[in-house]
């Protein structure tokens, strides 16, 4: 019987935890890929994405700015406001 690699299992666990926080599956997978499967960075990205989305900013602009600013909330907010 083949075993699933440990990395894959930890990826699935991280995705599952993020999905249980109410994030959409597509967004969770995208965030995990963008941050080389770092659950902590992906979770912060998803939290800020939802927060800025609620403020009325466009999702594609939010993603771009968060990547450029390395998930730094204040810098990202400044960039979004200036756009």
Secondary structure, 3 states (H helix, E strand, C coil): CCCCCHHHHHHHHHHHHHHHCCCCHHHHHHHHHHCCCCHHHHHHHHHHHHHHHHCCCCHHHHHHHHHHCCCCHHHHHHHHHHC
